[in-house]
């Protein structure tokens, strides 16, 4: 099943906003319904841009199977850009100027290599396409001329499972639910559950250094990766023959986070863990965001470390976004202060032991138990927020997210700087926003901040958000944060990534790209500027 072409996920799951929310948007933020209906998919007519020699070369690369090289309008539109709010706004307006010339669906590593050779021989750029969930412009190459979207959905097998070493080798086109189902048949789990879980793929997780909502217990995806195979225009790169090695710099780190700019990931070897016997989620209340953050830091540094650990600020708690399924409930029902969700997974004995010890720490830090209901409600609705964004866009609101991370000592100033940048920029433009934030990934030395912004759209919503996003990006770097914790660089963050990495660091990455992709065909303009 394909995602909604101009929105998120399964169209059958779209739900209208409750009257309480639409009233809040109107009265608090001045949101007005957009009188223009979105363009329909059938209304989009695309010219053919792939010449016959190029099409024949691509067909030969995938065994002359006509269904594996698609040039019809619908296939091309469905592979246009990703799922950021600007992406969706452009799609709703019928803007498909950066649509691929063809969608190619290889089935093997060798076919990927053959497609790369065909693209090189015909001057075609190539963009790897997994679940299509990028929210940072990672699927729109910044290079003139036609390009190919390489859809990896047919590379969706569990290649190997080693129960002794507790490793699994997965193909990149496996969507996360499919990967979990295949591993569960053998009693294992990845434990990787980002908000994009229902649609994102294993290859995309590795290419973007994804981080799941249970990262406190299972780690980020890049921490799970033990080995990768990369197909490049210059051949194959195999990395990772042992869990750790002192044999030079770790080449896995060049592939992780490379966002398709260096090659196409064709297999990923990951560590797996036994499926937990029990899962327990619960809520805790704190009087302030600072108090809650101090409690999270205490658990992250001194333990016990929960599997899930997240904290919503006062605004996010009040609105109910801490529990997406609670949106629309009365403000009194949401409660004051800040809501933390704490989750434990594992054996019955280990889970009970960690819950008891964590409860003592949270109480000592000023927390009050809210029982299981808030935690279970969060777990039930944790993949609902992107659908909520579609409904907000339908109602005429602008809704978008951004994230960063920093060391614990910098978190308070970073939080204030980003909130102020967003609030000031959007208010000065005549659309005062609602800015919400939560801590969703914690480490011994720091944490991630994840912001959600809602405002009226303004006369030009894409330009309107771009100004606010740029102001937030500047604030992030000035306050000592990283430009992205888990959304990746894409094109949206690229100019700030250049500043963060520095000239010498960027030149080192350019040298890698010149070696692996000398013609600059792979995802040009993503991660690094196109030559």
C-alpha positions in Angstrom: 0.0 0.0 0.0 1.3 3.5 -0.9 1.0 6.5 1.4 -1.4 9.3 0.7 0.2 11.2 -2.1 -0.4 14.7 -0.6 -0.6 13.8 3.1 0.5 11.2 5.6 -0.1 7.5 5.8 -3.3 5.6 5.2 -6.1 7.9 3.9 -8.7 5.7 5.8 -7.2 6.9 9.1 -7.7 10.6 8.5 -9.8 12.1 11.2 -11.3 15.6 11.4 -10.3 17.9 14.3 -12.7 18.2 17.3 -14.7 21.4 17.5 -12.7 22.4 20.6 -9.5 22.4 18.6 -10.9 24.3 15.6 -12.3 26.8 18.0 -9.0 27.2 19.7 -7.3 27.7 16.3 -9.8 30.3 15.4 -9.9 32.2 18.6 -6.3 32.0 19.8 -4.3 31.9 16.6 -6.6 33.6 14.1 -6.7 30.5 11.8 -9.1 30.8 8.8 -10.2 28.0 6.6 -8.6 27.8 3.2 -11.2 28.3 0.6 -9.1 26.6 -2.1 -9.5 22.8 -2.4 -6.3 20.8 -2.9 -5.5 19.6 -6.4 -6.6 16.1 -7.2 -4.1 13.4 -8.3 -6.1 12.9 -11.6 -5.7 16.6 -12.4 -1.9 16.4 -12.6 -0.6 15.9 -16.1 3.2 15.2 -16.4 5.2 15.4 -19.6 7.4 12.4 -20.5 11.0 13.4 -19.9 12.9 10.1 -20.1 14.3 9.4 -23.6 14.2 5.9 -25.1 17.9 5.0 -24.7 17.7 5.8 -21.0 14.5 3.8 -20.5 16.0 0.8 -22.3 19.1 1.0 -20.2 17.1 1.1 -17.0 14.9 -1.8 -18.2 18.0 -3.9 -19.0 19.3 -3.2 -15.5 16.2 -4.8 -13.9 15.9 -7.8 -16.2 13.7 -6.2 -18.8 10.7 -6.2 -16.5 8.4 -3.4 -17.5 6.7 -3.2 -14.1 10.1 -2.3 -12.6 10.5 0.9 -14.6 7.5 3.1 -14.2 7.0 6.4 -16.0 3.3 6.9 -15.5 2.2 10.1 -13.9 0.8 8.6 -10.7 4.0 6.6 -9.9 6.1 9.7 -10.5 3.9 11.9 -8.4 3.9 9.4 -5.5 7.7 9.6 -5.5 7.9 13.4 -5.5 9.5 14.9 -2.4 8.8 13.7 1.2 6.4 14.6 4.0 7.5 17.9 5.5 4.8 20.6 5.8 6.3 22.6 2.8 6.3 19.3 0.8 2.6 18.7 1.5 1.6 22.3 0.9 3.3 22.2 -2.5 1.7 18.9 -3.4 -1.7 20.2 -2.4 -1.2 23.1 -4.7 -0.2 20.8 -7.6 3.4 21.9 -7.6 5.3 18.8 -9.0 8.2 20.6 -10.7 10.8 18.2 -9.1 9.1 15.0 -10.0 11.3 12.0 -11.1 11.5 11.1 -14.7 11.1 7.4 -13.8 10.6 5.2 -10.8 12.9 2.1 -10.9 12.3 -0.9 -8.5 15.3 -3.2 -8.3 15.2 -6.6 -6.5 18.8 -7.3 -5.8 22.1 -5.7 -4.9 23.4 -6.5 -8.4 20.4 -4.8 -10.0 21.1 -1.7 -7.9 24.6 -1.6 -9.3 23.3 -2.1 -12.8 20.8 0.8 -12.3 23.7 3.0 -11.1 25.7 2.2 -14.2 22.7 2.9 -16.4 22.2 6.3 -14.7 25.8 7.1 -15.1 25.8 6.2 -18.8 22.8 8.4 -19.4 23.5 11.4 -17.2 20.6 10.7 -14.8 20.8 11.6 -11.1 19.4 9.0 -8.7 17.5 9.4 -5.4 17.1 6.3 -3.2 13.5 6.0 -2.0 12.4 3.9 1.0 9.2 4.9 2.8 9.1 8.4 1.5 8.9 9.9 5.0 11.7 12.5 4.8 10.8 15.8 6.4 14.0 17.7 5.5 14.0 17.8 1.7 15.9 14.6 1.4 14.1 13.3 -1.7 14.4 16.4 -3.9 17.8 16.6 -5.6 19.1 20.1 -6.2 20.4 19.6 -9.8 18.9 20.5 -13.1 17.8 17.7 -15.4 15.9 14.4 -15.1 16.5 12.0 -12.2 15.4 8.5 -11.2 13.7 7.6 -7.9 15.1 4.2 -6.8 12.2 2.5 -4.9 13.6 -0.3 -2.8 10.3 -2.0 -1.8 11.2 -5.3 -3.6 14.3 -5.6 -1.4 12.3 -6.6 1.6 13.7 -9.8 3.0 15.2 -11.0 6.2 18.5 -12.4 4.8 20.0 -13.9 7.9 19.3 -14.4 11.6 22.1 -15.4 14.0 20.6 -16.3 17.4 24.0 -17.0 18.9 25.3 -13.6 18.2 21.8 -12.0 18.2 22.2 -10.3 14.9 20.0 -10.1 11.8 20.7 -9.0 8.3 17.8 -7.1 6.6 17.3 -5.7 3.2 16.7 -1.9 3.0 13.2 -1.9 1.6 11.7 -3.6 4.7 9.2 -1.3 6.4 9.6 -1.3 10.1 6.4 -3.3 10.9 7.4 -5.9 8.4 10.9 -6.2 9.9 9.4 -6.5 13.4 7.0 -9.2 12.2 9.8 -11.2 10.6 12.0 -10.9 13.7 9.1 -11.7 16.0 8.7 -15.1 14.3 12.1 -16.0 15.8 11.4 -14.3 19.2 13.4 -11.0 18.5 12.8 -7.3 18.1 14.8 -4.3 16.9 13.1 -2.1 19.4 13.1 0.8 16.9 9.8 2.7 17.0 10.1 6.3 15.5 6.9 8.2 14.8 7.4 7.3 11.2 7.4 3.6 12.2 4.4 2.4 10.1 5.9 3.6 6.8 9.7 4.1 7.2 12.2 1.5 6.1 15.3 -0.2 7.4 17.5 1.5 4.8 16.1 4.9 5.6 16.8 4.4 9.3 20.4 3.8 8.6 20.8 6.5 6.0 19.4 9.1 8.3 20.6 8.0 11.7 17.0 7.5 12.9 16.1 7.5 16.6 13.1 5.7 17.9 10.8 6.6 20.8 12.2 3.8 22.9 15.8 5.0 22.4 16.5 5.3 26.1 16.3 1.5 26.3 17.2 0.2 22.8 19.4 3.0 21.6 19.4 4.9 18.3 19.3 3.0 15.1 23.0 3.8 14.3 23.9 2.2 17.6 22.1 -1.0 16.5 24.0 -1.3 13.2 26.9 -3.7 13.0 27.4 -3.9 9.3 26.2 -2.4 6.0 26.6 -3.1 2.3 26.7 -0.1 0.0 26.2 -0.1 -3.8 28.1 2.9 -5.4 28.8 3.9 -9.0 32.3 2.7 -8.4 31.4 -0.7 -6.9 30.5 -2.3 -3.6 31.5 -1.3 -0.1 31.1 -3.9 2.6 31.6 -2.7 6.2 31.5 -4.4 9.7 32.9 -7.8 10.2 32.9 -7.6 14.0 30.9 -5.8 16.6 33.8 -3.5 17.3 37.3 -3.1 15.7 40.5 -1.1 15.9 41.2 -1.7 12.2 41.3 2.0 11.2 38.4 4.5 11.2 35.0 2.8 11.2 33.7 2.9 7.6 30.2 2.2 8.9 30.1 5.7 10.2 30.6 7.1 6.6 27.5 5.2 5.5 25.3 5.9 8.5 23.8 9.3 8.0 25.0 9.6 4.4 21.4 10.1 3.1 22.0 8.5 -0.3 24.7 10.9 -1.2 27.5 8.2 -1.2 25.7 5.2 -2.4 22.6 3.0 -2.0 22.4 0.8 1.2 21.4 -2.7 0.1 21.7 -4.6 3.4 22.0 -3.8 7.0 23.2 -6.1 9.8 21.8 -5.1 13.2 21.8 -6.4 16.7 18.5 -7.7 17.9 17.0 -8.4 21.4 14.4 -10.9 22.7 10.8 -9.7 22.4 10.0 -8.3 25.9 7.8 -10.3 28.1 6.0 -7.2 29.4 5.6 -3.6 28.5 4.5 -1.0 31.1 4.0 2.7 30.4 2.9 5.3 33.0 2.7 9.0 33.5 4.4 11.4 36.0 3.6 15.0 36.6 6.2 17.8 37.3 5.5 21.4 38.3 7.8 22.8 35.6 9.8 21.8 32.5 13.1 22.5 34.4 12.1 20.2 37.2 11.1 17.4 34.9 14.3 17.8 32.8 16.4 17.5 36.0 14.6 14.2 36.8 15.2 12.9 33.3 18.8 13.8 33.6 19.1 12.0 36.9 17.7 8.8 35.4 19.9 9.1 32.3 23.1 9.6 34.3 22.6 7.5 37.4 19.8 5.1 36.5 17.8 3.1 36.4 17.3 3.9 32.7 13.7 3.3 31.5 13.1 2.0 28.0 10.9 5.1 27.1 11.6 8.4 28.7 10.0 11.7 27.5 8.8 15.0 29.0 6.4 17.5 27.5 6.6 21.2 28.4 3.8 23.1 30.0 2.2 24.1 26.6 2.4 20.7 25.0 0.9 19.1 28.2 -1.9 21.7 28.3 -2.9 21.3 24.7 -2.8 17.5 25.0 -0.1 16.8 22.4 1.7 14.7 25.0 -1.1 12.2 24.3 -2.2 12.7 20.7 -5.4 10.7 21.2 -6.3 13.2 23.9 -6.4 16.2 21.6 -9.7 17.9 22.0 -10.2 17.0 25.7 -11.0 19.8 28.0 -8.0 21.8 29.2 -8.9 21.0 32.8 -8.6 17.3 32.0 -5.1 17.7 30.7 -3.9 19.0 34.0 -1.3 21.6 34.9 2.5 21.4 34.9 4.4 19.0 32.7 3.7 15.3 31.8 6.5 12.8 31.6 5.9 9.4 30.0 8.0 6.6 31.4 8.0 3.1 29.9 9.7 -0.2 30.8 10.1 -3.3 28.7 11.8 -6.5 29.4 11.3 -9.5 31.7 8.7 -9.3 34.5 11.4 -9.3 37.2 13.6 -6.7 35.5 10.7 -4.4 34.6 9.3 -4.4 38.1 12.8 -3.8 39.6 13.5 -0.8 37.4 10.0 0.7 37.8 10.3 0.6 41.5 13.8 2.2 41.6 12.8 4.8 38.9 9.7 5.8 40.9 11.8 6.5 43.9 14.0 8.8 41.9 11.2 10.6 40.1 9.4 11.2 43.4 12.6 12.4 45.0 12.9 14.9 42.1 9.4 16.3 42.8 7.4 14.1 40.5 3.9 12.9 41.2 2.7 9.6 39.8 -0.3 10.0 37.3 -0.7 6.2 37.0 -0.8 4.0 34.0 -3.5 5.8 32.0 -1.4 8.7 30.5 1.4 6.3 29.5 -0.9 3.8 27.9 -2.8 6.5 26.1 0.5 7.9 24.7 1.5 4.4 23.6 -1.8 3.9 21.9 -1.7 7.2 20.0 2.1 7.6 19.4 1.8 7.3 15.6 -1.2 9.6 15.3 0.6 13.0 15.3 1.3 13.1 11.5 -2.4 12.4 10.8 -3.2 15.3 13.2 -1.0 17.6 11.1 -3.0 16.7 7.9 -6.1 17.7 9.7 -4.6 21.0 10.9 -3.6 21.8 7.3 -7.1 21.0 6.2 -8.4 23.5 8.8 -6.1 26.3 7.4 -3.4 26.1 10.1 0.3 25.8 9.6 1.8 22.9 11.6 5.4 21.7 11.5 8.1 20.2 13.7 11.8 20.6 14.2 14.3 19.1 16.5 17.8 19.5 17.9 20.1 18.1 20.7 22.7 19.5 23.1 24.6 18.7 26.3 22.5 18.9 29.4 24.1 22.2 30.5 23.0 23.8 27.3 19.4 22.5 27.2 17.7 25.4 29.1 19.3 28.1 26.9 18.7 26.1 23.7 15.0 25.6 24.6 14.5 29.3 25.3 16.4 30.4 22.2 14.5 28.3 19.8 11.1 29.1 21.3 11.9 32.8 21.2 13.1 32.7 17.6 9.9 30.9 16.4 7.6 33.1 18.5 9.2 36.4 17.4 9.5 35.6 13.7 5.9 34.3 13.3 4.4 37.0 15.5 6.2 39.8 13.6 4.7 38.2 10.4 1.2 38.6 11.9 0.6 35.0 12.8 1.4 34.5 16.5 2.2 30.8 17.1 1.6 28.1 19.6 5.1 26.6 20.3 5.3 23.2 22.1 8.3 21.1 23.0 9.3 17.8 24.5 12.4 15.9 25.4 12.2 12.6 23.7 15.7 11.1 23.6 18.0 11.2 26.6 21.7 10.3 27.0 24.1 10.4 29.9 25.5 13.7 28.6 22.6 15.4 26.9 19.2 15.2 25.3 17.0 16.0 22.3 14.5 18.8 22.1 11.5 18.3 19.7 9.4 21.4 18.9 5.9 21.5 17.4 4.7 24.8 15.9 1.1 25.7 15.0 0.0 29.1 13.6 -2.1 30.6 10.9 -0.7 30.0 7.4 -0.2 33.5 6.2 -0.5 34.6 2.6 2.4 32.4 1.4 2.6 29.5 3.9 5.8 27.9 2.5 7.7 31.2 2.6 6.1 32.0 5.9 7.4 28.8 7.5 10.8 29.0 5.8 11.6 32.3 7.5 10.6 30.9 10.9 12.6 27.7 10.3 15.7 29.7 9.2 15.5 31.8 12.4 15.2 28.6 14.5 18.2 27.1 12.7 20.3 30.1 13.4 19.2 30.0 17.1 20.1 26.3 17.4 23.7 26.8 16.2 24.1 30.0 18.3 22.9 28.2 21.4 25.3 25.3 20.9 22.9 22.7 19.6 23.2 20.4 16.6 21.2 21.3 13.6 19.5 17.9 13.7 19.2 15.0 16.1 17.3 12.5 14.0 15.4 14.1 11.1 18.7 14.3 9.1 20.2 17.0 7.0 18.5 16.8 3.5 18.5 20.1 1.8 16.6 22.0 4.5 19.4 21.8 7.0 22.4 21.6 4.6 23.6 25.2 4.9 23.6 25.0 8.7 25.3 21.6 8.6 28.1 23.2 6.5 28.5 25.7 9.4 28.4 23.0 12.1 30.9 20.7 10.4 33.2 23.4 9.3 35.1 23.8 6.0 37.7 21.1 6.6 35.1 18.6 7.7 33.0 19.3 4.6 36.0 19.0 2.3 36.7 15.6 3.8 33.2 14.5 3.0 33.4 15.9 -0.5 36.5 13.8 -1.0 34.6 10.7 0.0 31.8 11.6 -2.5 34.3 12.2 -5.3 35.7 8.7 -4.7 32.4 6.8 -4.5 30.3 9.0 -6.8 32.7 10.9 -9.1 30.0 12.1 -11.5 27.9 13.5 -8.5 24.8 11.5 -9.5 23.7 10.3 -6.1 21.1 12.6 -4.4 22.8 15.8 -5.5 22.4 18.7 -3.2 21.3 16.5 -0.3 23.7 16.5 2.7 26.4 18.3 0.6 26.0 21.1 -2.0 25.8 19.9 -5.6 28.9 20.6 -7.7 
